[in-house]
Amino acid sequence: MKGQRGRVWFAQVARWYQLSRERACLRRISEAALKDLGLSRADIETESQRAFWDDPFNK
């Protein structure tokens, strides 16, 4: 039981780290890439300012 909680905790921390890195990468996307994706700089700023624990997929 104790080991399972440790794995769940580790998975959650790993997901938060992943979200933090993805949001940091979003800030570095070029204007041309944003246009290809159909996103605006404002969209990226909104997403990149979210807290690392704010998981849109609630994983």
Secondary structure, 3 states (H helix, E strand, C coil): CHHHHHHHHHHHHHHHHHHHHHHHHHHCCCHHHHHHHCCCHHHHHHHHCCCCCCCCCCC
